[in-house]
Amino acid sequence: MHLRINNESFWEISAAFLLDSRFRFGDRPAVTKFVYLPTDDVLVLGSGRETPSHKALMSSYKAKELTDTTHWVRGIVLRDKRIIYYRQGVQDLDWYAQTTEMLKRNGLPDSYSIAWGPDAKQKFKDELAGFP
């Protein structure tokens, strides 16, 4: 499958690393949130604290009644720590690995690490407090 970026025309896609893409409209920072649907190989980008929740990002791809957070990997980029955090609650734990592979194919720097699970959630609790 070929990765599709939902609403790609709204973004300046970074050739170096996909999650360094910037929203074309307004003075918004690089991506700080995203959702990935491994079964469809679809990525939806979101930036800044003012952007919609992960659920709203999912709804921009499929009708709200068809979205179920357990089908998506929901991610937050903690740029200052160079960490990508995956929120818990997917149906298939292999989807975390598939998401990491997709990010590697799209420029994930070696200096970034991936975190998920209850221990990571506890560790990053303060940083994650502002993200819906």
N, C-alpha and C positions, 0 to 999 in steps of 0.2 A: 504494500500500500504506500501511497505517497501522502505525506503529511499535508493536511489542509489547515489553513489558519482562518478561523471564522472572522468575518469583517476585516480581512487583510487590507483592504483599501484604506482603512482608517489608520494604518500603522506604517511607520518607516522601519522596515524589517532590518535588523542588524545582521550583516553578513558574517560578523565575527562570532556572535553568540545570540541566539534567538531571543533570550530573555533580557537582552540589552536593547530590544526594540523600543521605539518611542511613538507615542500617540501623535498623529499629525495635527490635531486641532487643539489649540490652547497650549499653555505652558505646563504640560504634565510631565512628570518624571518618567524614567524608564520603567518597564514593567515591574510591578512588585507582587502581583497576584496573577494566577492563571488557573485554568481547568483544562484537563486533558481527558478525552474519551478514547481509551485504547482500542475499543472494538471498531471505531470508525476512523481512527488516526486523525482526530480533529483536536486542534488547540484553540482555546479562546484566551486572549490576553486581557489583562486589566491593570490599571496603574493608579498609584496614589491611594490615600486613605478615603478620598471622596468618591471612589468608584463603587459600583454595586457590589453586593456580596457575591460569594462564589455561586450561590444559587441563581442569582440574577445573570451572571456570566453564562451559566449553563442554559438558562432560559433564552438567551440571545441566539442559541443554536437550535434548540428544540422547544416546542411549545411548553409552557410552564407545567401543564399537567402531565407531560411526558418526561419531565426531568426527575431523576432520582439520584441523590447524591452518592448512593452506593455504586453507581455505574461510572463515576468520574473520579479521577485523581485530582484533588484540590491542592494547589501549591502556593506557597508564599516564599518570596525571595528576600532573605535577610542579607542585603548587599554589604552592609558594614561588617558582618561576620563571615561573609562569603559562604553562606549556607542556604540551601533550598530545603524548605520544610514541607513535607507532605502531610496533610491532615489525615486523620484516621477515618475508617469506616467504608472501605471498599469491599465489594463482594469477592474479589479475587486478589489475593496478596501479590500475585505475579504482576499485576498491573503497575505496582510501584517500580519493579525492575524494568518493565516495558517503557515506562515514562522516563526513567533514567537513561535508557538506551536511546530514546528519541532525542533527549536533550544532548547526549554525547554526539549523536549524528549531526546536531545543529549547533556545535561549538562550545559545549559545556567546558569551561576552563578546568584544568587540573587543580587549581587553587580552591575550587568550590567543593563542598561536601554536601551530602544528602542526609537528611534526618527525618525520621518518622517514628510513630509509636508513642506509647504513654510516657516513656522516659524522656523523649525529646520534647513532648508537649509540656511536661513539668519544667524541664530545663529552660525552655524559651517562653514560659508563661507570660512574663512581663512584656517581651517584644511582641507577642501574638495578641495581646489584649486589645489593640486597636484595629485588628483585622476581623471583619465579619466572616 
